Amino acid sequence: MAPAFAQAAHVLEPSMRLIKLNSQEEPDVAGRLGIQGIPTMLLFANGRKVARISGAMNAAAIVFWAQKHAGHAGGTRMTIPMIERRGERSQCDDANF
């Protein structure tokens, strides 16, 4: 899913910031977010979670999902972290929460 996430990032940024979190390297963060399945995507607006989805998706599905839920965020800048396992890397920038 990492290549699809990178492709979606090119479409959605800069209005949405897509970041990745490796659940094996950051288990405490993954636990606080209630991550149970990999991959999982969460949509945050103003520090508040507004949407969540688990399971692999292609780039078009990621873009559709993000844009569909963007209306619930009131037009603010949003962040979509993808929670991944070790070894699943893409061209997206990695970031810590």
Secondary structure, 3 states (H helix, E strand, C coil): CHHHHHHHHHHHCCCEEEEEEECCCCHHHHHHCCCCCCCEEEEEECCEEEEEEECCCCHHHHHHHHHHHHHHHCCCCEEEEEEECCCCCCCCCECCC
